[in-house]
Amino acid sequence: MKKKFNWRKKTAIFIGRFQPFHQGHKTLFKDALNKNEQVAILVMDSYNVNKKNPFKFEFVKKRIRLYLKKYESRYIIIKVPVVSEVIYGRKVGYKLRKVNVPKNIQKISATNIRKSFFRK
């Protein structure tokens, strides 16, 4: 029987446009799994908001699943609106954490990846 995402386990939230999902995103995902039991990947439905968002939610979701195939039971993908702000009023049991990734990962450009999708 296939394991399922457990709504009661400690979960990191990973939010983005993922236009498209790439190795840099996978690196951040793996870091989140090292510190949490699972990850909720919140995909902003940003298709056609501007030229930087050419991919529909279903394409993004399929690509994430391909990249994260071996982690299948440890994440869930949730479609969310275009987020402009994340707010909280006081300490409520979770933290905001910036991940410091190697320079080669920082240099990954979704813009360049998108361009390669549309080259003929």
Buried (B, 14 or more C-beta within 10 A) or exposed (E): EEEEBEEEEEBBBBBBBBBBBBEBBBBBBEBBBEEBEBBBBBBBBBBEEEEEBBBEBEBBBBBBBEBBEEBEEBBBBEEBEEEEEEEEEEEEEEEEEEEEBEEEBEEBEBEEBBEEEEEE
